[in-house]
Amino acid sequence: MQVTALVLGIISLVLSIIPLVGCIAWLVAIPGIVFSGIGMAKAKKPEDKKGFAIAGLVTGIIALLISFGQCADTDDTLKELDKSIKELQSM
């Protein structure tokens, strides 16, 4: 679970910084965050390593925030583009 969380976190982080693709990175980030929680819950003993799960959680949360920012920015850009097209059509 912990390695899966880290892999999903890294993939979602990479996807989130790509323009337009970043809007769908949350689809990978959320399962990564869930697997991180499961991995940390299963690692109850002190000798159990939680590092991968924590890294997956951090990368997943960062990717989620970037993804939502990308979606908001894309939405604003599309609204401005629509407004510009309507202005050009009215000429």
Secondary structure in CASP SS format (residue, H / E / C, confidence):
PFRMAT SS
TARGET T0000
AUTHOR 0000-0000-0000
METHOD secondary structure of the structure
MODEL  1
M C 1.00
Q H 1.00
V H 1.00
T H 1.00
A H 1.00
L H 1.00
V H 1.00
L H 1.00
G H 1.00
I H 1.00
I H 1.00
S H 1.00
L H 1.00
V H 1.00
L H 1.00
S H 1.00
I C 1.00
I C 1.00
P C 1.00
L C 1.00
V H 1.00
G H 1.00
C H 1.00
I H 1.00
A C 1.00
W H 1.00
L H 1.00
V H 1.00
A H 1.00
I H 1.00
P H 1.00
G H 1.00
I H 1.00
V H 1.00
F H 1.00
S H 1.00
G H 1.00
I H 1.00
G H 1.00
M H 1.00
A H 1.00
K H 1.00
A C 1.00
K C 1.00
K C 1.00
P C 1.00
E C 1.00
D C 1.00
K C 1.00
K C 1.00
G H 1.00
F H 1.00
A H 1.00
I H 1.00
A H 1.00
G H 1.00
L H 1.00
V H 1.00
T H 1.00
G H 1.00
I H 1.00
I H 1.00
A H 1.00
L H 1.00
L H 1.00
I H 1.00
S H 1.00
F H 1.00
G H 1.00
Q H 1.00
C H 1.00
A H 1.00
D H 1.00
T H 1.00
D H 1.00
D H 1.00
T H 1.00
L H 1.00
K H 1.00
E H 1.00
L H 1.00
D H 1.00
K H 1.00
S H 1.00
I H 1.00
K H 1.00
E H 1.00
L H 1.00
Q H 1.00
S C 1.00
M C 1.00
END
